[in-house]
Amino acid sequence: MPAETAIQKLRPEEAAERLFKAREQDSAWLDRFSECLAGYREGQVGGTSRTARQSGSDLARTIGVWQLSQAKAAALFGVSRQAFAKWLQRGVPADHAVAVADLRVATDLLERYLKSDRIPAVVRRPIPKLDDVSLLELLGRGDTDRLLSACREMFDFERAHG
């Protein structure tokens, strides 16, 4: 067990008083500290939830697997590069969460069944069953439900034998 720090030995009232006295001239710092402390208690850090940050890292992994630049990925999602960069840092906004989740599941399937160096070509190749539309084009159309369905069908080996 790590050694207790000096602040941990204090009663909460004493710790608050000492911190306040040390920073009483800097009300903005005290406000931010209070927000951060409340955020930690709620499972958030810096105003960004762990879940949101995880969605950003999942998205970063996905664009890496698909070999997309941030600019290309932003265009596919219909947002600016700056907005997309914020998604990667702070997490994906709720209105895009389902699309990103579908994309993550599709990427998991691609990684499970294909060699990683082949995935970028597969996502760009037109699929005859989809009227010669690629997975990348489906993403650009915002049709991640169809994209995920197409990936599931690609690896539905039971149907291939039936």
C-alpha angles and dihedrals in degrees: 000000000000118000115266116254121229093258092054090059092058126088110252091250092053093047091051092048093050093046092048093049091048092052105024092120091055105064093166090058091049091049092050091046090053091050092049093048091051089047093054090052089053093048094260133118123202091351093302119108121228089242092054092048089049091053088053092051091046088053091049090052091049096051088048092053092047089044095233125155117232088248092053093045091049090052091049090053092044096241135113121268088247092054091048091050088054089052089056092049103037104020137262117301117247094250090063098035096099093050092049091046091052089049091050092052091047089050091050089055092048091049092048096053106026136057107255094239090058098053097081090056093045094053090050097045117100112246115220093209088057095052090267093302118141127225088248091056090050089053090051090052090052091242097134092147090062090042091056092045090052091052091049091051091049090061100035093118095170091064090049091060095042 
